[in-house]
Amino acid sequence: MTTYAAKALIFYADKLLVLRRSSTHPHWAFQPDLPGGMIETDETPEVGLSREILEETGLDIPITKANLVYEKHIRTFDYHYIYLVRLDGDMPELNISWEHDQYSWQTINEIIEGKYPEDLDHFFVEVVDYLKTIKDQ
């Protein structure tokens, strides 16, 4: 079965939204995360990402605001997508789900230079690696 996962780089000004997985999260408890997750079989990556963002943060992001910036076929049946979203206006109010227990707004450099556990979620590693490629843009 083919699986698709999508994460969002949600920027407000020059800061990126980073979530922390809660103790009740089934994988990588207390590790950093980005809004997003598994795409359901009847969804496009954009629709699934928009649903995941709403579920995890309370932000209703139209799929037209999400721009694909990274795509990787990681195994025979697994695909990862990273989308860029830039928020305008006032600082958004978040309502995070049970999957996460806190959030922060961090610069790209803060994320790249973060101290992470050795068993870090491989998708978050991909995000950090991607951010390294764009940090000076």
FENVENZI-V378188 format. One record per backbone hydrogen bond with DSSP energy under -1.0 kcal/mol. NH is the residue of the N-H (numbers start at 1). CO is the residue of the C=O. If there is no record, write none. Layout:
NH/CO, NH/CO
This chain:
3/77, 5/79, 6/37, 7/81, 8/35, 9/83, 10/8, 11/85, 12/15, 15/12, 16/106, 17/10, 18/104, 19/33, 20/102, 21/31, 22/99, 25/22, 30/21, 31/28, 33/19, 37/6, 39/4, 43/40, 48/44, 49/45, 50/46, 51/47, 52/48, 53/49, 54/50, 55/51, 56/52, 57/53, 58/54, 61/59, 65/62, 66/63, 67/84, 69/82, 70/82, 72/80, 74/78, 75/78, 78/75, 79/3, 80/72, 81/5, 82/70, 83/7, 84/67, 85/9, 87/11, 95/57, 97/56, 100/97, 101/20, 104/18, 106/16, 111/107, 112/108, 113/109, 114/111, 120/117, 125/121, 126/122, 127/123, 128/124, 129/125, 130/126, 131/127, 132/128, 135/131, 137/134
